[in-house]
């Protein structure tokens, strides 16, 4: 994953569905092919981002957890 993210959203400390809502708002302002990084602390966000990616067509390039912090990278379709 050599290409840097174009936009970053810090949703740490926010409960679901707010991390996904903030990601959707950011994606709406982005161009196709741009990448979005989302940082979150809500464990429920894992399922939210997986399902959202499948339903929206945006590619979920990364979904990782480290020490209770979640990081997602999506590429806008």
C-alpha atoms as one frame of an Amber mdcrd trajectory, in Angstrom:
protein
   0.000   0.000   0.000   2.365   2.648  -1.293  -0.166   5.317  -2.179  -0.788
   7.724   0.713  -4.274   8.550   1.928  -5.832  11.707   0.555  -8.116  12.339
   3.544  -7.996  11.245   7.182 -10.866  11.107   9.681 -10.199  10.783  13.410
 -13.271   9.141  14.933 -11.543   7.870  18.067 -13.771   8.073  21.117 -16.973
   8.088  19.061 -19.510   5.265  19.333 -21.224   3.594  16.379 -22.578   4.677
  14.028 -20.594   7.940  14.196 -17.257   6.619  12.806 -19.050   5.281   9.729
 -21.156   8.436   9.385 -18.028  10.614   9.431 -16.430   8.329   6.839 -19.493
   8.580   4.574 -19.445  12.380   4.831 -15.764  12.458   3.884 -16.254  10.037
   0.973 -19.055  12.234  -0.395 -16.536  15.075  -0.786 -13.857  12.903  -2.394
 -13.150  11.971  -6.013 -13.157   8.432  -7.347  -9.854   6.669  -6.635  -8.971
   8.805  -3.627  -8.174   7.052  -0.366  -9.656   7.691   3.064  -8.055   6.720
   6.366 -10.348   6.342   9.383  -9.175   5.939  12.981 -11.698   4.584  15.489
 -11.881   3.008  18.938 -15.325   1.397  18.720 -15.070  -2.390  18.219 -18.425
  -2.341  16.414 -16.847  -0.324  13.632 -15.165  -3.472  12.243 -18.474  -4.945
  11.138 -19.826  -1.538  10.072 -16.925  -0.833   7.701 -16.892  -4.371   6.286
 -20.616  -4.313   5.477 -20.470  -0.719   4.210 -17.643  -1.593   1.825 -19.545
  -4.583   0.444 -22.762  -2.600  -0.024 -21.294   0.663  -1.320 -18.668  -0.683
  -3.694 -15.894   1.331  -2.045 -12.830  -0.881  -1.566 -11.799  -1.631   2.014
  -8.036  -1.823   1.503  -7.084  -2.143   5.164  -8.820  -3.086   8.387  -6.527
  -3.491  11.362  -6.626  -3.282  15.150  -3.805  -2.478  17.525  -4.211  -1.895
  21.250  -7.938  -1.181  20.950  -7.514   1.275  18.103  -8.895   0.486  14.661
  -7.569   1.776  11.359  -9.382   1.526   8.052  -8.366   2.593   4.580 -11.046
   2.855   1.923 -10.697   3.734  -1.730 -13.645   5.572  -3.216 -15.226   3.789
  -6.165
